[in-house]
Amino acid sequence: MLPRLDIVIVNWNAGPLLTDCLSSLPMVQQGAVTIDRVVLVDNASVDGSAEQAAAAIEGRLPLDVLHNGTNRGFAAACN
């Protein structure tokens, strides 16, 4: 039985780095782990990075995107 993961990623205007991060996750599933859920918490980004990244990996990961109205910081976004 493979280990199962839930992943939380906090974003604030990360641009293409966020897309690269999310795009790398399906490769991890190839025999190593099972990804049950990816939660992307966007801390009031203005660069469209959360939307672009979600569109780039649509259907390849179990992704939930949460949008904070303000940048609450890393710890608050994780909780």
N, C-alpha and C positions, 0 to 999 in steps of 0.2 A: 504494500500500500504506500502510495506517494504522500509526502508531507503536503498539507494544505495551507495556503496563505491567504490572508486578507492584507491588502496594502493600502496605506494612506499616504497621499502625496499632497503637499501644500505648495500652492503656486502663487506667485506675485510677479507678473510681467516677465515671465521666463522665456517668452518667445519660442524660437525653434528648439531650445534645450528641453522644454517640456514635451514637445512632440517626439524628440529623440528618446527621451526617457520612457514614455509610454510605448513607443514602437519597439523598444527592446524587450518588453515584458513577455510577449508571446513566445519568444525564443527560449525563455526560462522554462516554459511548460513542457518542452520537448523531452519528456522522460525524467525530469528532475523533481518537479513539484506540480501541484495543481493550484492554480490561482482561482479562489472562490469569488473574490470581490476586490475591485480597485475603487477607492474613493478619492476623487480629486477635489480638493477644497481650494477654491479660488478666492484669494484675499483681495477682492475689489480691483483686479487687474484692469488696465485700460488698453492693453495691446492686443486683445482678442486671442491670447495664447490658449486659454482653456477651450474655447470653441474650436480653434484650429486643431488642437491636439485631439480632442474628442472626435472630430470628423475624420482625422487621419487613421484612427484605430477602430472606427465604428464596426461593430460586429465581431471583432477579434478578441475583445476582452469584456468581462462583466463590469462595466464602468458606470459609476454614479458620480455625477458632477454636482457639487454644492457651491453656491455663490454667496460669499459674504458681502454685505453692503459696504463694509469698511475693512481696511487692513487691520485685523485684530492681532496679528503676530502669529508666530509659528505654534507656540504652545496652545493658545486658544483655538486655533484652527484644527489642531489635532484632536482636541476634546470635543 
